[in-house]
Amino acid sequence: MADIIELQALYRDRRYDELAPLARERLASGASLPAGERAQLFDVLAAALYEARRYREAAEARAEQLAFHQETGTDQQQVARVQTLYAWALLGAGDPASALPFAARGYLARHDQLGAEHELTLATLELNIQLLNELGRYPEMAALAGDLVAARRRTLAADDPRLLTAKKWQQSAARHTQFETGTTSGTLPKPSPVVTSTLPASSTAFSRSLDVLSAVTSGVARGVIEGLLG
């Protein structure tokens, strides 16, 4: 029976399909496995399935891993990490609605423990933005994207790819929201000021408006994400 060192070697060699049944066999070998090794087995199994694009199986492995960590009282940062990875697997499996609560909880934990502008916190914020985009929830997406842009501006150079990506999310959310509020008036939940503003048609004026709206929305992400959890 393969041990964790051998399984990690298979992962490094990208032998994902060979790794998966061996990891499952090891996990099924009984509760006598040390907690640390069991946690590593879940991790390498789920990661291998994700890399093999077997997203539904990866999500199932992350669900088991999350339950294990919650039962054993693992520290909250590890739980937040697994919640985020679970959300990524669910997104890969085409289920952004199920992914959103786990991404939201992962963000809140990282926000409170690492700070609003820690790289892991911002990466999880971007995951929430991506999920809201997949779900067509543009007002909430616009608010989060404004916060992300504001945070990236404070910590990154103007040409950093992470800032440019954040701006693209913001532009996409704003354009979708502008379209929806202009064509489906009265059908959307009441949005924040960022989404009710009429955005100029020219690209230069549009970008300037987004700069202003980033300042308006800065600091709202935590409250918006709490709202996603009801």
Phi, psi and omega per residue, in radians:
M1 nan 2.283 -3.085
A2 -1.177 2.458 3.069
D3 -1.720 3.121 -3.012
I4 -1.130 -0.590 3.135
I5 -1.114 -0.769 3.126
E6 -1.147 -0.676 3.125
L7 -1.161 -0.708 3.094
Q8 -1.129 -0.603 3.075
A9 -1.143 -0.713 3.078
L10 -1.075 -0.679 3.121
Y11 -1.117 -0.804 3.128
R12 -1.057 -0.568 3.130
D13 -1.480 0.043 3.123
R14 1.078 0.568 3.104
R15 -1.683 1.111 -2.952
Y16 -1.176 -0.749 -3.092
D17 -1.207 -0.499 3.063
E18 -1.302 -0.623 -3.103
L19 -1.180 -0.758 -2.953
A20 -0.970 -0.907 -3.131
P21 -1.148 -0.541 3.116
L22 -1.192 -0.703 3.109
A23 -1.156 -0.713 3.118
R24 -1.116 -0.693 3.114
E25 -1.072 -0.744 -3.135
R26 -1.138 -0.735 3.119
L27 -1.125 -0.559 -3.110
A28 -1.449 0.010 -3.023
S29 -1.324 -0.106 3.071
G30 2.251 2.842 -3.095
A31 -1.323 -0.006 -3.127
S32 -1.300 -0.177 3.114
L33 -1.093 2.388 3.055
P34 -1.031 2.580 -3.093
A35 -1.017 -0.692 -3.127
G36 -1.097 -0.742 3.130
E37 -1.191 -0.688 3.111
R38 -1.062 -0.724 3.107
A39 -1.089 -0.738 3.122
Q40 -1.148 -0.642 3.124
L41 -1.119 -0.799 3.078
F42 -1.011 -0.742 -3.064
D43 -1.128 -0.855 -3.081
V44 -1.224 -0.597 3.091
L45 -1.119 -0.903 -3.097
A46 -1.106 -0.708 -3.142
A47 -1.126 -0.711 3.127
A48 -1.133 -0.753 3.128
L49 -1.114 -0.671 3.123
Y50 -1.141 -0.811 3.138
E51 -1.109 -0.520 3.091
A52 -1.419 0.036 -3.127
R53 1.110 0.489 3.030
R54 -1.695 1.188 -2.901
Y55 -1.142 -0.674 -3.133
R56 -1.125 -0.752 3.095
E57 -1.148 -0.660 3.092
A58 -1.076 -0.716 3.120
A59 -1.114 -0.711 3.121
E60 -1.106 -0.699 3.114
A61 -1.160 -0.680 3.108
R62 -1.176 -0.629 3.093
A63 -1.077 -0.748 3.092
E64 -1.124 -0.731 3.137
Q65 -1.106 -0.732 3.136
L66 -1.100 -0.783 3.117
A67 -1.064 -0.705 3.120
F68 -1.070 -0.819 -3.114
H69 -1.138 -0.668 3.141
Q70 -1.208 -0.614 3.121
E71 -1.239 -0.597 -3.049
T72 -1.631 0.034 3.084
G73 1.231 0.602 3.099
T74 -1.072 2.664 -3.132
D75 -1.053 2.680 -2.983
Q76 -1.175 -0.460 3.093
Q77 -1.193 -0.629 3.082
Q78 -1.192 -0.698 3.083
V79 -1.077 -0.759 3.131
A80 -1.078 -0.694 3.108
R81 -1.060 -0.816 -3.104
V82 -1.197 -0.665 3.077
Q83 -1.015 -0.745 -3.139
T84 -1.155 -0.769 3.112
L85 -1.140 -0.627 3.063
Y86 -1.074 -0.755 3.116
A87 -1.085 -0.738 3.103
W88 -1.059 -0.735 -3.138
A89 -1.137 -0.718 3.104
L90 -1.136 -0.673 3.073
L91 -1.087 -0.781 3.093
G92 -1.043 -0.580 3.132
A93 -1.397 0.027 3.108
G94 1.424 0.482 -3.100
D95 -2.230 1.157 -3.107
P96 -1.127 -0.496 3.139
A97 -1.112 -0.739 3.101
S98 -1.262 -0.497 -3.112
A99 -1.262 -0.562 -2.971
L100 -1.005 -0.810 -3.135
P101 -1.058 -0.605 -3.131
F102 -1.279 -0.685 3.063
A103 -1.119 -0.687 3.135
A104 -1.121 -0.803 3.129
R105 -1.130 -0.675 3.091
G106 -1.076 -0.715 3.111
Y107 -1.116 -0.831 -3.083
L108 -1.064 -0.722 3.132
A109 -1.122 -0.769 -3.131
R110 -1.211 -0.666 3.097
H111 -1.016 -0.802 -3.044
D112 -1.331 -0.536 -3.051
Q113 -1.716 -0.550 -3.085
L114 -1.858 -0.383 -3.097
G115 1.875 2.730 -3.026
A116 -1.153 -0.473 -3.037
E117 -1.942 0.234 3.019
H118 -1.157 2.542 -3.078
E119 -1.030 -0.686 3.113
L120 -1.151 -0.665 3.097
T121 -1.099 -0.798 -3.113
L122 -1.205 -0.616 3.081
A123 -1.115 -0.661 3.117
T124 -1.262 -0.589 3.030
L125 -1.063 -0.751 3.130
E126 -1.126 -0.626 3.058
L127 -1.066 -0.757 3.086
N128 -1.060 -0.681 3.103
I129 -1.096 -0.773 3.136
Q130 -1.084 -0.717 3.138
L131 -1.151 -0.739 3.105
L132 -1.111 -0.626 3.062
N133 -1.086 -0.799 3.120
E134 -1.046 -0.585 -3.093
L135 -1.556 -0.067 -3.136
G136 1.234 0.457 -3.133
R137 -1.707 1.284 -2.936
Y138 -1.285 -0.631 3.089
P139 -1.031 -0.786 3.103
E140 -1.170 -0.691 3.102
M141 -1.052 -0.744 -3.128
A142 -1.082 -0.731 3.138
A143 -1.117 -0.765 -3.141
L144 -1.185 -0.704 -3.127
A145 -1.126 -0.648 3.081
G146 -1.080 -0.712 3.094
D147 -1.137 -0.731 -3.131
L148 -1.108 -0.790 3.124
V149 -1.065 -0.792 -3.135
A150 -1.051 -0.751 -3.142
A151 -1.178 -0.734 3.135
R152 -1.117 -0.663 3.131
R153 -1.096 -0.605 -3.096
R154 -1.289 -0.365 -2.996
T155 -2.105 -0.169 -3.033
L156 -2.207 2.769 3.026
A157 -1.216 2.755 -3.047
A158 -1.081 -0.473 -3.101
D159 -1.767 0.204 3.130
D160 -1.174 2.313 -3.108
P161 -0.988 -0.546 3.138
R162 -1.188 -0.634 3.062
L163 -1.228 -0.724 3.131
L164 -1.104 -0.675 3.086
T165 -1.142 -0.729 3.105
A166 -1.046 -0.714 3.114
K167 -1.116 -0.654 3.121
K168 -1.126 -0.704 3.068
W169 -1.067 -0.766 -3.111
Q170 -1.114 -0.768 3.128
Q171 -1.096 -0.743 3.127
S172 -1.094 -0.799 -3.129
A173 -1.107 -0.755 -3.109
A174 -1.128 -0.734 -3.131
R175 -1.168 -0.745 3.096
H176 -1.077 -0.746 -3.104
T177 -1.175 -0.710 3.104
Q178 -1.051 -0.768 3.137
F179 -1.100 -0.803 -3.070
E180 -1.196 -0.737 -3.127
T181 -1.227 -0.374 3.116
G182 -1.507 -0.325 -3.043
T183 -2.101 -0.253 -3.103
T184 -2.260 0.758 -3.072
S185 -0.944 2.315 3.087
G186 1.566 -0.120 -3.091
T187 -1.744 -0.206 -3.096
L188 -1.754 2.675 2.988
P189 -1.015 2.632 -3.126
K190 -1.054 2.043 -3.087
P191 -1.514 3.010 3.060
S192 -1.336 2.966 -3.137
P193 -0.963 -0.501 -3.115
V194 -1.047 -0.542 -3.071
V195 -1.697 -0.269 -3.128
T196 -1.557 -0.232 3.138
S197 -1.155 2.459 3.045
T198 -1.450 2.089 -3.044
L199 -1.576 2.409 -3.135
P200 -1.078 2.677 -3.092
A201 -1.342 -0.620 -3.081
S202 -1.202 2.543 -3.076
S203 -1.136 -0.640 -3.137
T204 -1.152 -0.841 3.135
A205 -1.156 -0.608 3.102
F206 -1.073 -0.799 3.132
S207 -1.104 -0.700 3.126
R208 -1.128 -0.674 3.103
S209 -1.096 -0.677 3.120
L210 -1.139 -0.630 3.081
D211 -1.039 -0.780 3.125
V212 -1.132 -0.745 -3.086
L213 -1.200 -0.505 3.058
S214 -1.078 -0.717 3.115
A215 -1.163 -0.677 -3.138
V216 -1.111 -0.708 -3.039
T217 -1.572 -0.135 -3.070
S218 -0.989 2.234 3.088
G219 1.631 0.073 -3.070
V220 -1.675 -0.154 -2.966
A221 -1.010 -0.769 -3.084
R222 -1.037 -0.798 -3.141
G223 -1.119 -0.694 3.132
V224 -1.110 -0.781 -3.092
I225 -1.218 -0.623 3.005
E226 -0.999 -0.680 3.106
G227 -1.118 -0.520 3.110
L228 -1.119 -0.466 -3.138
L229 -1.576 0.017 3.112
G230 1.330 nan nan
